[in-house]
């Protein structure tokens, strides 16, 4: 039985500029009212989670914050005064839980350094304290998302486990009730043996949302079922983190990673959901923003086809809800 999409990643700025061709310029211009409208759109499809990827931008000769901070100056690229406040405020009204991303206080294209360099960690921890002090009173502030990642090449890198555990420990210092989330890639390379089970036992995180990697053309929808089936068995043995899916809603206009993201066919999305539904607790997508747009919304962003993709998924959602009731 198909599970519905129950959450989405959300971006104040999409770091890969070619990929964000059809939505970055619009998102940058969002007012507070438009950010709140975007959250209402997500709620209209009955999603319960939002994963905010980044709270800052660090590039060579460029350091900007997406909220008032002592670390970096507020980004002039972003029109809204406090987009994170708008997101959390409206999410609270819509009863949506938000994972706040901890990136990017190192160069986003160098995740290995971000994961292993202590001075980047310290800057990030300061930002986490600042942002929680500013917005932690919102009931929608559900947890943290750790966005830096390396691919799983059969197994997790020891350095990755150390990074996740260090950040989880820091998050508990801020508020032990907040949840933690990671979304690793390399799903098609995982070896789900006893060694991997032991790694899962070591990994101090509440939710692991494995990327299905269909959008980036590393896997096909009909292949992912066996990956998630094996991962489910490993997670059951480890009895540790809850297992989720990160399903990719996009296609590329041209070359993978070097061209614009476009809405994928709804037929492909349905196959993707069918492959993972049996094995995961929740399905989140990368992403609603830019790939789906509610007709008539004041917060439109994305390719024109995103409106039809919204309509198509809404029909699919009704079909899923009907099956669930039967």
CORNORBEL-V533798 format. One record per residue. N is the residue number from 1. PHI is phi in degrees with one decimal (* if undefined). Layout:
n->N phi->PHI
n->N phi->PHI
//
This chain:
n->1 phi->*
n->2 phi->-68.5
n->3 phi->-94.6
n->4 phi->-79.6
n->5 phi->-68.8
n->6 phi->-115.0
n->7 phi->179.5
n->8 phi->-149.8
n->9 phi->-73.9
n->10 phi->-142.6
n->11 phi->-131.8
n->12 phi->-79.2
n->13 phi->-150.1
n->14 phi->-84.9
n->15 phi->-68.2
n->16 phi->-84.6
n->17 phi->-59.9
n->18 phi->-58.7
n->19 phi->-65.5
n->20 phi->-89.1
n->21 phi->-49.3
n->22 phi->-92.3
n->23 phi->-135.7
n->24 phi->-55.5
n->25 phi->-58.8
n->26 phi->-71.7
n->27 phi->-63.9
n->28 phi->-57.8
n->29 phi->-90.4
n->30 phi->-57.2
n->31 phi->-85.3
n->32 phi->-56.4
n->33 phi->-61.5
n->34 phi->-70.1
n->35 phi->-60.9
n->36 phi->-66.4
n->37 phi->-65.2
n->38 phi->-64.9
n->39 phi->-66.3
n->40 phi->-62.2
n->41 phi->-57.9
n->42 phi->-60.9
n->43 phi->-64.6
n->44 phi->-64.7
n->45 phi->-99.2
n->46 phi->62.1
n->47 phi->-86.3
n->48 phi->-114.8
n->49 phi->-132.8
n->50 phi->-128.8
n->51 phi->-115.2
n->52 phi->-82.7
n->53 phi->-71.2
n->54 phi->-130.5
n->55 phi->-119.1
n->56 phi->-158.3
n->57 phi->-129.0
n->58 phi->-121.9
n->59 phi->-137.9
n->60 phi->-53.9
n->61 phi->66.0
n->62 phi->-149.6
n->63 phi->-136.4
n->64 phi->-137.9
n->65 phi->-108.9
n->66 phi->-97.4
n->67 phi->-149.8
n->68 phi->-61.2
n->69 phi->-146.8
n->70 phi->-85.5
n->71 phi->-83.7
n->72 phi->-122.8
n->73 phi->-70.3
n->74 phi->-60.6
n->75 phi->-63.6
n->76 phi->-80.2
n->77 phi->-70.7
n->78 phi->-96.7
n->79 phi->-72.7
n->80 phi->-63.2
n->81 phi->-64.2
n->82 phi->-139.3
n->83 phi->-61.5
n->84 phi->-67.0
n->85 phi->-61.0
n->86 phi->-60.9
n->87 phi->-63.2
n->88 phi->-67.7
n->89 phi->-64.3
n->90 phi->-72.3
n->91 phi->-60.6
n->92 phi->-62.1
n->93 phi->-63.6
n->94 phi->-89.9
n->95 phi->60.7
n->96 phi->-102.8
n->97 phi->-93.7
n->98 phi->-115.8
n->99 phi->-92.1
n->100 phi->-94.0
n->101 phi->-70.7
n->102 phi->-98.8
n->103 phi->-97.3
n->104 phi->-125.9
n->105 phi->-102.5
n->106 phi->-135.6
n->107 phi->-60.2
n->108 phi->-62.5
n->109 phi->-85.9
n->110 phi->-125.3
n->111 phi->-62.5
n->112 phi->-61.0
n->113 phi->-64.4
n->114 phi->-59.8
n->115 phi->-78.1
n->116 phi->-112.8
n->117 phi->-92.5
n->118 phi->-63.1
n->119 phi->-66.7
n->120 phi->-71.5
n->121 phi->-58.8
n->122 phi->-64.3
n->123 phi->-65.1
n->124 phi->-64.7
n->125 phi->-63.4
n->126 phi->-62.8
n->127 phi->-64.7
n->128 phi->-61.2
n->129 phi->-65.1
n->130 phi->-61.5
n->131 phi->-71.9
n->132 phi->-71.3
n->133 phi->-61.2
n->134 phi->-80.8
n->135 phi->-124.3
n->136 phi->-65.6
n->137 phi->-76.6
n->138 phi->-72.6
n->139 phi->-64.3
n->140 phi->-73.4
n->141 phi->-72.5
n->142 phi->-94.0
n->143 phi->178.6
n->144 phi->-119.9
n->145 phi->-116.0
n->146 phi->-99.8
n->147 phi->-83.6
n->148 phi->-73.7
n->149 phi->-156.8
n->150 phi->-120.1
n->151 phi->-67.3
n->152 phi->-78.0
n->153 phi->-102.2
n->154 phi->75.7
n->155 phi->-137.4
n->156 phi->-67.1
n->157 phi->-66.5
n->158 phi->-55.5
n->159 phi->-65.1
n->160 phi->-68.9
n->161 phi->-61.1
n->162 phi->-62.5
n->163 phi->-62.9
n->164 phi->-61.0
n->165 phi->-65.8
n->166 phi->-63.8
n->167 phi->-70.6
n->168 phi->-64.5
n->169 phi->-63.0
n->170 phi->-65.1
n->171 phi->-64.1
n->172 phi->-69.5
n->173 phi->-65.0
n->174 phi->-75.4
n->175 phi->-163.5
n->176 phi->-66.0
n->177 phi->-85.8
n->178 phi->-72.2
n->179 phi->-86.9
n->180 phi->-129.8
n->181 phi->-139.4
n->182 phi->-130.5
n->183 phi->-139.0
n->184 phi->-71.3
n->185 phi->-107.8
n->186 phi->89.0
n->187 phi->-55.2
n->188 phi->-78.2
n->189 phi->-108.7
n->190 phi->-67.3
n->191 phi->-101.8
n->192 phi->-88.1
n->193 phi->-103.0
n->194 phi->-63.8
n->195 phi->-63.9
n->196 phi->-66.3
n->197 phi->-59.5
n->198 phi->-64.5
n->199 phi->-62.9
n->200 phi->-62.1
n->201 phi->-66.3
n->202 phi->-78.1
n->203 phi->-76.6
n->204 phi->-92.3
n->205 phi->-152.2
n->206 phi->-79.6
n->207 phi->-134.2
n->208 phi->-117.8
n->209 phi->-104.4
n->210 phi->-73.3
n->211 phi->-70.1
n->212 phi->-80.4
n->213 phi->60.0
n->214 phi->-76.8
n->215 phi->-63.4
n->216 phi->-88.2
n->217 phi->63.9
n->218 phi->-93.3
n->219 phi->-143.7
n->220 phi->-109.9
n->221 phi->-53.1
n->222 phi->-74.2
n->223 phi->-91.8
n->224 phi->-71.5
n->225 phi->-54.5
n->226 phi->-68.9
n->227 phi->-65.9
n->228 phi->-72.3
n->229 phi->-62.8
n->230 phi->-68.1
n->231 phi->-64.6
n->232 phi->-60.3
n->233 phi->-62.9
n->234 phi->-66.1
n->235 phi->-66.0
n->236 phi->-63.6
n->237 phi->-67.3
n->238 phi->-72.6
n->239 phi->51.0
n->240 phi->-122.6
n->241 phi->-76.2
n->242 phi->-75.1
n->243 phi->-103.7
n->244 phi->-119.7
n->245 phi->-121.4
n->246 phi->-113.1
n->247 phi->-94.5
n->248 phi->-91.6
n->249 phi->-90.9
n->250 phi->-109.2
n->251 phi->-129.1
n->252 phi->-108.1
n->253 phi->-68.8
n->254 phi->-145.7
n->255 phi->-68.4
n->256 phi->-58.9
n->257 phi->71.6
n->258 phi->-121.6
n->259 phi->-144.1
n->260 phi->-69.2
n->261 phi->-80.7
n->262 phi->-126.4
n->263 phi->-61.8
n->264 phi->-81.8
n->265 phi->-61.3
n->266 phi->-63.2
n->267 phi->-62.7
n->268 phi->-66.9
n->269 phi->-60.3
n->270 phi->-61.6
n->271 phi->-65.2
n->272 phi->-61.9
n->273 phi->-63.4
n->274 phi->-62.9
n->275 phi->-70.9
n->276 phi->-105.7
n->277 phi->-55.4
n->278 phi->-68.4
n->279 phi->-111.3
n->280 phi->-120.0
n->281 phi->-78.9
n->282 phi->-141.1
n->283 phi->-115.5
n->284 phi->-109.9
n->285 phi->-126.7
n->286 phi->-114.1
n->287 phi->-150.3
n->288 phi->-70.5
n->289 phi->-56.8
n->290 phi->84.7
n->291 phi->-95.1
n->292 phi->-126.9
n->293 phi->-141.8
n->294 phi->-68.2
n->295 phi->-56.1
n->296 phi->80.0
n->297 phi->-68.6
n->298 phi->-78.1
n->299 phi->-114.4
n->300 phi->-61.2
n->301 phi->-155.0
n->302 phi->124.9
n->303 phi->-66.8
n->304 phi->-53.0
n->305 phi->-67.9
n->306 phi->-65.0
n->307 phi->-67.4
n->308 phi->-66.9
n->309 phi->-63.2
n->310 phi->-60.0
n->311 phi->-60.4
n->312 phi->-64.8
n->313 phi->-68.8
n->314 phi->-61.5
n->315 phi->-63.9
n->316 phi->-64.5
n->317 phi->-60.8
n->318 phi->-61.6
n->319 phi->-64.2
n->320 phi->-64.9
n->321 phi->-64.8
n->322 phi->-66.3
n->323 phi->-64.2
n->324 phi->-64.8
n->325 phi->-75.2
n->326 phi->-75.4
//
